């Protein structure tokens, strides 16, 4: 069998903000419904119900003097250090995000120059052939960047691609919306490198879909639920419909991805899902195993960070993988030869999946 080129992850990094915000910190918030009427239940009841559903007990917010591109830069530095490569050898820098740089005291999104250009500038990369661009694809953006990087590498157009996912969701959410307790800040990065192999390794298969016809506006920007508040446009989500979409679409997408890789669910060592909320991720995995006629989900197959990191959008998957390869998640280890499934879903609605074999 002739050798072919595969994309292998040779370095990872992440930036986890140091500011911890616990669920009890929301006790003094004023929560409103979509109709602009204050919510009737006491905050403690609202928070307890939220925690039971999402599993989120605390989340991380970026310090006020940092913006999204700063977090992206820190994760990129760490990925370059672990890969131990010349930064000038990068062919692409892809930064997945959705809101640009948002200052702590200003809700306006800043996209110019692009976040990828800012990261390349901060890294002091002089090579003009290191192409830097941004990728807005909802919470599925980082994984989509990896998929694009794999295409570049397999085509022979690139040898090394760095993909970063970074977001400061805490700055674009409505403090009067219960969903604001979901969101967090963070960044994660991975460096892909082409490798010749006579057997499948690294990125083996991937699938993606965009369901805009009926689901384009399940997440969108609107004014605060507190009608007398500012006129800033803030992130809003139809949570129940997002849950239904994810449960219907993601398991089938992952199954297709495994089929393309000529694998069964029993071949998979770990399933890494965008850390949206515990209930949704558990439901997705349960349905996935059901598609393979298996009723029991193996213990520890799905590492989770959402309970203490919250939902940091595009940053959840690369951060999760970075912590995993560094053996920083208790009870979880990766070994050479393990097959790992990545899956994510987000605004658009967009969903994607990837099968990866460690080497």
C-alpha positions as a printed Julia matrix, in Angstrom:
359×3 Matrix{Float64}:
   0.0    0.0    0.0
   1.47   3.37  -1.04
   2.08   5.97   1.62
  -0.31   8.9    1.79
  -0.29  12.14   3.74
  -2.2   12.4    7.01
  -2.6   15.34   9.38
  -1.25  14.73  12.86
  -1.57  17.03  15.89
   2.0   17.72  17.05
   1.37  20.46  19.6
  -1.45  21.81  21.74
  -1.97  24.73  24.06
  -4.72  26.46  25.98
  -5.38  29.53  28.04
  -7.77  29.16  30.96
  -8.63  32.52  32.55
  -7.85  32.79  36.26
 -11.07  34.57  37.27
 -13.47  31.99  38.67
 -17.19  32.84  38.7
 -19.3   30.44  40.76
 -23.01  29.88  40.26
 -23.71  31.42  43.65
 -22.31  34.69  42.28
 -25.53  35.03  40.25
 -27.75  35.14  43.35
 -27.98  38.93  43.19
 -28.74  39.09  39.45
 -32.07  40.29  38.11
 -33.34  37.65  35.68
 -36.06  38.45  33.15
 -38.04  36.4   30.65
 -38.33  37.04  26.93
 -41.42  39.17  27.62
 -39.42  41.57  29.75
 -41.13  40.43  32.98
 -38.94  39.55  35.99
 -38.77  35.81  36.65
 -40.95  34.69  39.53
 -38.84  31.92  41.16
 -36.2   33.0   43.68
 -32.71  33.13  42.13
 -31.51  30.19  44.19
 -34.22  27.99  42.73
 -33.39  29.19  39.22
 -29.67  28.58  39.75
 -30.16  25.14  41.31
 -32.31  24.04  38.37
 -29.77  25.45  35.92
 -26.92  23.55  37.61
 -28.87  20.29  37.63
 -29.46  20.54  33.87
 -26.14  21.91  32.67
 -23.72  20.54  35.26
 -22.05  23.95  35.38
 -20.98  24.95  38.88
 -18.39  27.54  37.91
 -16.95  29.19  34.82
 -13.94  31.32  33.88
 -13.99  34.96  32.8
 -11.06  36.81  31.24
  -9.44  39.63  33.19
 -10.67  43.07  32.16
  -7.37  44.0   30.5
  -7.51  41.02  28.1
  -9.45  40.51  24.88
 -10.07  37.43  22.74
  -6.94  37.84  20.61
  -4.83  37.94  23.79
  -6.24  34.59  24.9
  -5.67  33.2   21.4
  -2.06  34.42  21.45
  -1.32  32.77  24.81
  -2.71  29.43  23.63
  -0.72  29.73  20.39
   2.5   30.34  22.3
   1.92  27.2   24.33
   1.11  25.11  21.27
   4.3   26.24  19.54
   6.33  25.4   22.64
   4.91  21.87  22.91
   5.32  21.25  19.17
   8.91  22.54  19.36
   8.85  23.86  15.8
   9.98  27.04  14.08
   7.03  29.44  14.11
   8.09  30.68  10.65
   7.32  27.21   9.28
   3.58  27.62   9.81
   1.7   27.74   6.52
  -1.64  28.82   8.01
  -2.94  30.34  11.21
  -6.7   29.91  11.48
  -8.47  31.6   14.38
 -12.03  30.48  15.04
 -14.18  32.96  16.97
 -17.54  34.66  16.57
 -17.42  38.11  18.15
 -13.93  39.52  17.61
 -12.19  41.46  20.35
 -14.74  42.8   22.81
 -13.39  45.09  25.53
 -14.66  44.65  29.07
 -16.14  48.16  29.08
 -17.45  48.18  25.51
 -19.77  45.64  23.88
 -18.69  46.62  20.37
 -16.95  43.83  18.41
 -13.57  44.73  16.92
 -12.63  42.66  13.84
 -10.09  44.94  12.13
  -7.41  43.8   11.79
  -8.51  40.18  11.97
  -7.78  38.26  15.15
  -5.52  35.91  13.22
  -3.5   38.89  11.97
  -3.19  40.12  15.55
  -2.0   36.71  16.73
   0.55  36.43  13.91
   1.77  39.94  14.73
   2.1   39.14  18.44
   4.01  35.94  17.6
   6.42  38.09  15.54
   6.12  35.82  12.51
   7.71  37.53   9.51
   6.97  34.89   6.86
   4.47  36.39   4.37
   3.52  32.85   3.31
   2.08  32.18   6.74
  -1.51  32.89   5.79
  -3.67  34.15   8.67
  -7.46  34.25   8.53
 -10.49  34.1   10.81
 -13.26  31.53  10.81
 -16.74  32.31  12.23
 -18.7   29.03  12.34
 -20.48  29.12  15.68
 -19.24  26.88  18.46
 -18.17  24.35  15.81
 -15.56  26.77  14.46
 -12.38  25.26  15.88
 -13.17  21.79  14.59
 -14.09  23.25  11.2
 -10.69  24.97  11.17
  -9.04  21.6   11.8
 -11.04  20.13   8.91
  -9.86  22.95   6.64
  -6.29  22.49   7.83
  -6.48  18.8    7.02
  -7.58  19.62   3.48
  -4.64  22.0    3.04
  -2.17  19.4    4.28
  -3.56  16.46   2.31
  -3.6   18.55  -0.88
   0.09  19.29  -0.47
  -0.56  23.03  -0.17
   0.62  23.12   3.44
   2.81  21.19   5.83
   1.87  22.86   9.11
  -1.35  24.57  10.16
  -2.19  26.1   13.53
  -5.88  26.23  14.46
  -7.0   28.33  17.43
 -10.4   28.62  19.06
 -10.87  31.66  21.29
 -13.84  33.55  22.72
 -14.93  35.91  25.48
 -18.6   35.01  25.6
 -19.03  36.62  29.01
 -18.91  40.01  27.29
 -21.64  39.42  24.72
 -24.28  37.86  26.96
 -27.28  39.44  28.66
 -26.79  39.47  32.45
 -30.6   39.44  32.78
 -30.93  36.2   30.8
 -30.61  32.87  32.66
 -28.55  31.54  29.76
 -25.79  33.98  30.7
 -24.78  31.43  33.36
 -23.79  29.03  30.57
 -21.08  31.1   29.0
 -17.39  31.48  29.7
 -14.1   32.64  28.21
 -11.03  30.76  27.07
  -8.78  29.69  24.21
  -7.22  26.52  22.86
  -4.84  25.79  19.99
  -3.52  22.81  18.04
  -0.83  22.49  15.4
  -1.38  20.04  12.55
   1.57  18.61  10.63
   1.61  16.39   7.56
   3.02  12.9    7.94
   3.4   10.12   5.4
   2.04   6.77   6.52
   1.1    3.45   4.97
  -1.77   3.09   7.44
  -4.42   5.56   8.59
  -3.23   7.85  11.38
  -3.97  11.33  12.67
  -7.09  12.77  11.06
  -8.83   9.81   9.44
 -12.26  11.18   8.52
 -14.54  14.14   9.08
 -18.08  15.26   8.31
 -19.95  18.55   8.57
 -23.38  20.01   7.93
 -25.12  23.41   7.95
 -28.88  23.46   8.53
 -29.76  27.07   7.81
 -33.16  26.56   6.2
 -35.04  25.95   9.42
 -32.45  26.6   12.11
 -30.36  29.63  11.12
 -31.65  31.86  13.93
 -31.68  29.54  16.94
 -28.83  31.71  18.18
 -28.81  35.41  17.34
 -28.16  38.87  18.74
 -30.96  40.81  20.42
 -31.43  43.51  23.03
 -31.48  42.73  26.74
 -34.53  41.06  28.27
 -34.55  43.95  30.73
 -36.24  46.4   28.4
 -35.01  49.49  30.22
 -31.4   48.36  29.89
 -28.91  49.44  27.2
 -29.47  48.97  23.47
 -26.47  46.68  22.96
 -27.12  43.55  20.93
 -26.47  40.48  23.09
 -26.32  36.74  22.47
 -29.66  34.96  22.67
 -30.38  31.25  22.31
 -33.47  29.11  21.92
 -32.02  26.49  24.21
 -34.66  23.78  23.89
 -34.61  23.92  20.09
 -30.8   23.85  20.05
 -30.96  20.76  22.26
 -33.41  19.1   19.87
 -31.29  19.96  16.84
 -28.09  18.66  18.44
 -29.73  15.42  19.56
 -31.12  14.8   16.08
 -28.07  15.81  14.05
 -24.84  15.12  15.94
 -25.19  11.36  16.66
 -26.01  10.64  13.02
 -23.11  12.82  11.86
 -20.68  10.99  14.15
 -21.97   7.63  12.94
 -21.4    8.68   9.33
 -17.9    9.83  10.25
 -17.11   6.47  11.88
 -18.52   4.64   8.86
 -16.25   6.66   6.57
 -13.33   5.68   8.8
 -14.45   2.03   8.63
 -14.87   1.91  12.38
 -17.5    0.9   14.88
 -18.33   2.7   18.1
 -16.52  -0.1   19.97
 -13.26   1.05  18.34
 -13.48   4.48  19.99
 -11.45   5.22  23.12
 -12.72   8.74  23.85
 -15.52  10.98  22.63
 -14.74  14.7   22.89
 -17.86  16.84  22.48
 -18.19  20.61  22.52
 -18.83  21.39  26.18
 -22.29  22.91  25.79
 -23.95  21.4   28.83
 -23.81  18.04  30.57
 -27.37  16.93  29.87
 -27.09  17.61  26.14
 -23.7   15.92  25.73
 -24.81  12.85  27.67
 -27.96  12.59  25.56
 -25.94  12.85  22.34
 -23.57  10.06  23.37
 -26.4    7.83  24.54
 -28.19   8.22  21.22
 -24.93   7.65  19.33
 -24.44   4.29  21.04
 -28.08   3.5   20.32
 -27.4    3.92  16.6
 -24.95   1.03  16.98
 -27.56  -0.99  18.9
 -25.73  -0.56  22.19
 -27.68   0.45  25.28
 -24.74   0.84  27.65
 -22.33   3.77  27.36
 -18.85   2.84  28.62
 -17.76   4.64  31.77
 -15.21   7.43  31.27
 -15.53   7.5   27.5
 -16.57  11.17  27.54
 -14.28  13.53  29.52
 -16.02  16.73  30.59
 -14.78  20.17  31.65
 -18.04  22.15  31.5
 -18.64  21.82  35.25
 -15.67  24.06  36.08
 -14.9   25.85  32.79
 -18.41  26.54  31.5
 -19.21  26.87  27.8
 -16.45  28.85  26.09
 -17.76  28.17  22.57
 -14.97  27.42  20.07
 -12.46  27.1   22.92
 -14.07  24.09  24.62
 -12.81  21.34  22.3
  -9.17  22.43  21.93
  -8.96  23.17  25.65
 -10.43  19.77  26.47
  -7.99  18.0   24.15
  -5.01  19.97  25.49
  -5.86  19.07  29.09
  -6.35  15.45  28.05
  -3.0   15.04  26.28
  -1.27  16.7   29.22
  -2.87  14.17  31.6
  -4.63  16.95  33.51
  -8.07  15.34  33.57
  -8.4   12.88  36.43
  -9.49   9.43  35.35
  -8.72  10.0   31.68
  -5.63   9.04  29.66
  -4.78   8.8   25.98
  -2.44   6.22  24.51
  -0.76   5.71  21.15
  -3.21   4.04  18.8
  -6.32   5.32  20.56
  -9.15   6.42  18.29
 -10.8    9.66  19.38
 -14.04  11.19  18.13
 -14.42  14.98  18.11
 -17.88  16.51  17.66
 -19.33  19.99  17.95
 -22.46  21.95  17.19
 -23.23  25.65  17.19
 -24.86  28.73  15.72
 -25.84  28.47  12.12
 -26.89  25.76  12.85
 -23.6   24.03  12.1
 -22.35  20.65  13.24
 -19.23  18.63  12.51
 -17.34  15.53  13.6
 -13.89  14.04  13.18
 -12.21  10.69  13.83
  -8.59  10.94  14.97
  -6.03   8.2   15.67
  -3.16   9.02  18.01
   0.33   8.21  16.82
